[in-house]
Amino acid sequence: MNDMTPTREQREARLEGMGCKRKRVEDVRFTQGKGQYVDDVKLPGMLHGDFVRSPHPHARIVSINTEKALQVPGVLAVLTAETLKTVNLAWMPTLAGDVQMVLADGKVLFQNQEVAFVVATDRYAADDGINAVEVEYEPLPALVDPFTSMNDDAPVLREDLAGKTEGAHGPRRHHNHIFEWTVGDRDLTDAAFRKADVTIKEMISYHRTHPSPLETCQCVCSFDKIRGELTIYGTFQAPHVIRTVVALIAKIPEHKIHVIAPDIGGGFGNKVGAYPGYICAAVASIVTGKPVKWVEDRIENLTATSFARDYHMTTEIAATNDGKVTGLRVHVLADHGAFDACADPSKWPAGFFNIVTGSYDFPVAHLSVDGVYTNKAPGGVAYRCSFRVTEAAYCIERGMDILAQKLGMDPAELRLKNFVKAEQFPYNSALGWEYDSGDYHTAMRQMMEKVDYAGLRREQAEKREAFKRGETREVMGIGISFFTEIVGAGPSKNCDILGIAMFDSCEIRLHPTGAGIARVGSKSQGQGHETTWAQIIATEIGIPSDDIMIEEGNTDTAPYGLGTYGSRSTPVAGAAIAMAARKIRAKAQMIAAYKLEVHEDDLEWDIDGFRVKGLPEKYLGMKDICWIAYNSPPPGMEPGLEAVSYYDPPNMTYPFGAYLCVMDIDVDTGVYKVKRFYALDDCGTRINPMIIDGQVHGGLTEAFAIAMGQEIHYDENGNVTTGSLMDFFMPTAVETPVWETDFTVTPSPHHPIGAKGVGESPNVGGVPAFSNAVNDAFSFLGTTHIQMPHDYWRNWKVAKELGVVG
Ligand code: CDP
């Protein structure tokens, strides 16, 4: 060794591997406006398609006249359900086992439903064509309130299901009933409630909202008649699943379908499922022989593509007088809109809502969920959430606060008393999950210390006295949320989509000069996969991150993967990446042993190459091994250095976190000020702390939006009243609070690198923290539960109802 020999620290730093705050490589193109999004795809002779949509939430279609539209200059075709029937595509399957109209067939079931598809030479001509299509409707009564869905006199929404008493998830009790799903032990839970010293019961609603990504849903379909091949560019979170769905419903051989998801401007669950726009653009391309582009506008995105939440959760907790929980009983009324198009793994009609016992050691629990149809847009997507986990976390975190209030106990103290203890992991919950790892007490105490929880409560007590004396018009709330997530769907034993097991995949190919490419089955929508996936490989095989190119989203080149949603990328694809890298390292070890003339077992891994144990000067670096793999591999060994891994996780991962929100609300105006928001996240091994911070900031901003105003609201006639960004709350930098982030590290014992997901956590944990702060602010005036969203007007109304404003 001489002075020029890099130190271990320098060698490690050069890799920019796991744990490094590596700058996001994709931002070089994003910040210079050089991203390639679907709308940047411009093919020769490309046509544009757009929808005629229904102004009615529920109506019979008497007639559709397309004659005048076809005379509009530039309009080439108008598709209706009748056209689609000729190719058997008037209806399409949903991910939840239901069917959905592609174009209105006899009836419309929600406002802005797709009625006809106009294809024209440009978008303006398509728009003129839309205005010339004549549709005669016969309005029918609209069913808006899910609580009346199963009344005897409720209008029949789904005439196609007439007489069907069995749905995809078991018996249907009523013409508007979709399924009932139950988990847990009803008898033991009932007995716990009978014996309880204290019980609480509250209807906790999580209102309908929408992921609303910056880039709306869109695609370009191009059918090559000569080759019989269909190429689809689309904003897809799961490109391979889209390819399989298209093959199944359009009967095109799967190898002749090329799905390409280029850069995506946010997904948040909105871009998992299949929409009528994709089918119509594909059919229009087949019919016209030209590429066809479909791009949603903002109003269409908000009102017609997948909504999120809309869960109405009757929540009961049984406890002892000293605050030990003894039972949990939850009934959910789930409003699924006109079609059950929830994006959940096949066997889970309410997703992973049975994580509703949260971070607490409930000895018994029982859950039942009823899904119902209403005249609203279909969906039920996991908006930055792992399949209904957000709803579950909100339910239990509000429930725990309500119980604390009834017991006269501090909400932090109640949580500490009931947490699953560190020594109980792996922990089997009363509703059937095996939590992999956790240390809740440490995280909670760290949070309480960092924010000076005791000091905050003293400040609150003083402010309350001052309010009572009339010295201030502000009430102060402290909202705690301690959430446990379940992410990484999922083990093939219990998770599939349309029968395909929810594994994920990675293929790594190293080049002779020691650089390489990794192709992954996940698909980034802004999460920074190009940066972090390379970091995993760098640590595993000692090639610098900068020398690894990451490619996702092209079904012709990437191995089959189930895509990116529900924070599954790191738990599943991240594991596949580590496992593929380890296969490469195993082959590299054989090459190094041959070259260094020792047995493989005599080698040890040392940051970026192999060293002979006990002879530190005998070393072969990975860059050299790459060259040897292509130049002079050991006799009998295949040349090259590449590997593929398909990873089926043995379990989900269970990230957790402790959040706290401090808020002041002016009772005279309802205006709130978020004074402090602290978020501690534990996502196991941290790949890139800077990206994790970014994920937490983004998720908290969405949580803030949802809790404090963001809503898809329908009036009593079924009209969407929040169908544009004038009414749908989308916070800007002006409204967004300042976030304080923190962490603990409890690795997952079954994940190859110990990592858990993080992308969803801040949304899951953030919403209850905001809502608990509002509820806590008003609780000393006599409230028990105030429904979200907590916008200024609703806050003012609460104050008015409490009689504290004139
Ligand atoms: O599935 P999705 O990519 O939305 O979520 P995720 O798996 O939670 O990952 C989001 C981003 O955070 C990715 O770039 C991950 O690599 C990064 N991350 C990390 O650096 N460390 C973790 N333990 C978890 C995620």
Boltz pocket constraint, residues with backbone or C-beta under 6 A from the ligand:
constraints:
  - pocket:
      binder: B
      contacts: [[A, 527], [A, 528], [A, 529], [A, 532], [A, 533], [A, 564], [A, 565], [A, 566], [A, 567], [A, 568], [A, 569], [A, 570], [A, 571], [A, 683], [A, 684], [A, 685], [A, 686], [A, 687], [A, 688], [A, 689], [A, 691], [A, 692], [A, 695], [A, 755], [A, 756], [A, 757], [A, 758], [A, 759], [A, 760]]
      max_distance: 6.0
